Amino acid sequence: MPAMLGGLAVLSFALAFAACRVLLSRFARFALDQPNTRSLHDQPVPRTGGIAVLAAAGASLAFGAAALWPALALALCLAAISFIDDLYGMPALARFAVHLAAAAVLVWYVLSPMNAVAMLAIVLAVGWITNLYNFMDGSDGLAGGMAVIGFGAYALAAALAGEGATCAAALAIAAGAAGFLCHNFPPARIFLGDVGSIPLGFLAGALGVIGWRNDLWPLWFPLLVFGPFIGDATVTLLKRLAGRQRVWEAHRDHYYQRLVRMGFGHRRTALIGYAAMLLCSAAALVAREQPPATQAAAFGGASLVLAAIAVWVDVRWARHRRETGAAS
């Protein structure tokens, strides 16, 4: 099994790397991400890189992940719809309805029969992480690196638990994201686009739920592994709601966006995100099979570190606004 999984990792990386090269050389002017009020870039960039990551993820079906075909099939459906959104645009409400429908099908298939209220809460959670991954895909190298670390943590936890299917799927996604990252690390030559960020967010939630169902990890494990993404997107949404802002409109209020705007740049911002993600993933992996008190301490300690980073960014941002007169 280890040799086969090693082969899967190499194949997935090579597939994603080669696919990105093809997308850049043959379709460089196709589905360009035009700069807007949310953007941190000032030149059009192809947003088809997610196709490469999904191609790599599909390789896992031949390496033991066939049992997870419903989750991968739903991710592929979301990718197709998101690709249409990349090309022509879709109303935000219609997009969110599709994401919730995919989450509902996944949760029903994986967890049914289960208490209806609990299932609804998990559906909303999977729908939220599907969307927030898209929200957080706005800085060179950030979402791709988070996928490498987050799905890598899933793969390692599944391997330690002896569960091959989840390990193969997560490993293929992580390796594919690494291949994509070769072209996305600052300065990015290609973006994930909705075709990549939406399915990745969905798979982060789907594999998290499947791993919990299969007793690979506790329910808090995926929340902590992807804590930097979840925390940034959720706190930013709550702050905008409290300020009575139009949360459905494009903005640049995320913590990672403010870091870039304060002069940290895409590269340093990505490295800060990687460090936070590695910390959370390490804490989750170490505490995964420990007594409840140790699990709570790991989750709480990592959450406090993320809160401290958020406060640090808030303080620096307030000073930056005073010194430069930045509008938001």
N, C-alpha and C positions, 0 to 999 in steps of 0.2 A: 504493500500500500504506500509506504513513504516514497519509493521510487516512482510509482505511478503518479502520485500527487506532485512530485518534483517535475515530472514531465508535463503535467497539466499547467503548472505555474510558468514554465518556460514557453509552452505553446501559447498560453493566454497572453503573455507579455509580447511575444513575437507577433501574434495576430493583431493586437491593438496597435502596436508600433507600426506595422506594415499598413494597416487600414488607415491610420492617420496620415501616413506618407501619401497614400493614394488619394485621400480626401483633399489633402493640401495641393497635390500636383495636378489633379484632374478636375477638382470641383472647388477650387480656391475662391471662386466668385459666386458660389452657390450658397444660399441661405446665410447671408452675411448678417452679423450682429451690428446694427447701426447704433452709434452712440446716442444715448438719450439722457434724460434727467437722472436716471438711476445709475448710469454707467460710470466706471472709473477708467475707461479707455477713451481715446479720442480718434481712433482709426477703425474702420470696419474690419471685423475678424470673422472668419467662417465659424458657424456654430453647429457643426455636424460631428464633433468629436465623440459624442455619446454613442454613435453608431459603432465606433471601434470598440468601446468598452463592452457594449452588448454582444458584439460578435465574439469577444473573448469569453464572456460569461456563458454563451451558448456552448462553448467547448466542454464545459463541465458535465453536460448531459451524457457525454461518452465516457466520462471518468467517474461514474458512480452517483451523479446527482439526478438521475432520471426520476427518482421518487419525488423530486421537488418540481416537477414539470408544471403543476398548476400555478405556483408562484412565478416561475420564469415566463410562462405563457401570458399571465396577466401583466407582467412587466413589459413584455413585447407589445401587447395591445396598447398599453399606456405610451410606449415609445412611438407607435404609429400615429396615435392621436396627437401626441406632443410634436411630432414632426410636421404634421399639418398646421399646428399652432405656430411653429417656427416659421413656416412659409407664409401663412395667410392671416394668422392671428385668430383667437377665439375669445368670446366673452369670459371674464373671470369666473362668473357663476357657473357657466357650462363646464369649464375646466374642473372646478372644485367638485361639481356633481359627479363627473366621470371618475375623479380620484376616490371619492367616497364610495362609489359603486364598486370599484376594484377592491378597495379595502374591505367592503362588506362581503364580497364573494370569497375573498381570501380567509377572513375570520370565520365565516360560516363553514367553509370547507375544512379548516384546520381545527376549530374549537367546538363545533356543534356536536352534541347538545351541550349548552351552557346557559347560565343565567343570562336573560336577555339584557339586563342593565349592564352587566359586566361586558358582554359582547359589544354593546353599543359604545361603551367607553373605549374599548380596544380599537373598534372601527375608527372612531374619531382620532385616536392617537396615531394609527397608521396613516390616516388621511392627512394629519397634521405634519408628520415627518416627511411624507411625500412632497408636500408643498414647501416645507421649510428648507429642504435640500435645494430646491430651486431658488428660494430667496437668498441662500448663502452662496450661490454660484455667481459671484460678481467680482471676484478678484483673482488675478492670475495665480494658478497653482493651488488655490485654497481647497476647492471642492474635490479636485483630483487627489490631492494629498490626504485629505480626510477619508476618502474612500479607501486608499491604500491601508491606512492605519486602522480604520474602523472595521472593515471587512477582514483585514488581517487578524484583528483580535477575535472576531467571530470564528475564523478558520482555526486559530490556535486553541480556543476554548473547545470547539467541536472535536478537534484531534485529541485533546487531553481526555475528553469524555468518550472517545472511541466511536464517534458517529461520523461515518464517511461521507454521506450525501451532503449534509450541511457544510462540512469541511471543504468538500470539492467545490461546491457552488461559491462559497465565500472566498476561497483561495483564487478561483478563476476571476472573480470580480476584482479582488485586490491586485492580482497580477496584471489584469487588463487595464486597471486604472493607472498602474505604474508605467505601462507602455504608453498610455495616453499622456501621462505627466511629462514624459520626455519632450513633448511638443507643447505642453501647456504651462510648464514652469516659467516664471517671468524671465524674459518677455514672452507672453503666450502667442503662439502662431495659430492656435485653434481653440475653440471653447467647447464645453460639453453641449451647450444648448439645452432646450427643454427636452429634446429627444434623449438626452443622457441624464440630466439632473432629476427629472421626474421618476424614471424607472429606478435610478439609484436610491432615491429617497424611499420609494415603495419597497424595494428589496431590503433596505436597512430595517424597515419596520416588519416586513414579512418574515425574514430570517430570524429577527429577534423574537417574534411570536412563535415561530416553529421551534426554535431552540428552547424556549420556555416550555412549550407543550411536550417536548421530548426530554425534559429534565436535564438539558445541557447546561442551563444557567437559570438563576432567579429572574423574575420579571424586571427587576431594577437594572440588570446587567446591560441590556442595550441602551437604556436611558443614560447610563453613566458613560458607556463607550462613546456614544455620540453626544455627550454632554455639552461640549463647546458649541456645536451647531444648534442643538436644541435650546440651550440657554440664551445664546445671542438672539436667535429668531423670536423666541417667546418673550423675552424681556423687552425687546424692541417693539413688538406688537402691543404689549401691555402699556408701554410708555406712550405710544402713539394713540392708543385708545383713551388713556387718561388725559392726553392733551387735545382730545376731540379732533384728531387729524383723520383724514381719509385714508384708512389703512389699506385700501385696495389700489391706491395710486403708487406709482414708482417713486422711490425715495432713496436717500443715501444716509440713512440714520443708523444702520447696523454698526456694531462695534468695529467689525473688520473694515467697513467703509470709512469710518472715522479715523482709524489708524492710518490708512492710505492717505486720506486727505490731510492729516497732520504732518505728513512728510516721511512716514515710515516706509512708504513704497510697497509695491506688491510683494517683493521678495522677503523683506523683513516681516511683513504682516503674515505671509504664509508660514514662515518659520515659527512665529509666535503661536499661530494656530496649531502647527504640528506638535510643538512642545506641550500645549494644553491637551491635545488629543492623546498624545503618548502617556501623559500623566494619568488621565482618566482611564485609558485602556489598561494601563499597568495596574492601577488600583482595582479595577473591576476583575481582572484576571487573577490577581493575588487573593482577593476576598471571595471569589466565586463559590468556593466550597467550604468557607470558614463558618464558624458559629454566627448566629444572627447579630450578636453585638459587634463582632468584627466587621460584618458586612455593613451594618449601619454606620460604623465609624469610618469605613473607607468611602462610602457614598457621601457622608456628611463632610468629611475632610476635603475630598475632591471638589465638592460643591462650594465650600468656603474659599478654596483657591480660585475657582472660576469667578466667584463673587468679588474677591479682592482684585482680580484683573479687570473686571467690569468697573469697579469703583475707580481704579487707577486711570482707565480710559476716560471715564466721565470727568474726573478732575482735570486731566490734561486737555480734554475737549473744551471744557468751560474756559480754561486759560487761553486756549487757542482762539476761541471766539472773541474773547476780550481784546486780544492782541491784533487780530486780523479783521474783525467785524464780519466773520462768517455768518451766513444767514441761518443755517441749521446744522 
